[in-house]
C-alpha cells in the first residue's frame, strides 16, 4: 500500500521532488538559442529555455492571467518576435510585450 498510496505520493512530491534539483531535459534538447523543452517537476509544469546569449532558464509553464499552459513538448521559438511559440493566447491577442502582465 505504501508505494500505491496517492496521499503518500503527494507528500513525497512536496517533501522531496519540489525541493531538490531534478533533471528537466537533455542538453541536446536545448542546444540552440530559442530552444525550449517542457516537463513537470514535482507535478508542477515547467518550461526550460535557452536565451540568445546561451543562458538557461526554468520558468513556470503557466500563464498567470489565464492559467493556460504556454508551451508543449520541445522546439525552437523565434526569440526576435513577441508572438513566439511560448506566448499564451491572452498575451498574443493583447500585444503585451511583458509576459508578466
C-alpha positions, 0 to 999 in steps of 0.5 A: 500500500505504501508505494500505491498510496496517492496521499503518500505520493503527494507528500513525497512530491512536496517533501522531496521532488519540489525541493531538490534539483531534478533533471528537466531535459537533455542538453541536446534538447536545448542546444540552440538559442530559442530552444525550449523543452517542457516537463513537470517537476514535482507535478508542477509544469515547467518550461526550460529555455535557452536565451540568445546569449546561451543562458538557461532558464526554468520558468513556470509553464503557466500563464498567470492571467489565464492559467493556460499552459504556454508551451508543449513538448520541445522546439525552437521559438523565434526569440526576435518576435513577441508572438513566439511559440511560448506566448499564451493566447491572452498575451498574443491577442493583447500585444503585451510585450511583458509576459508578466502582465 
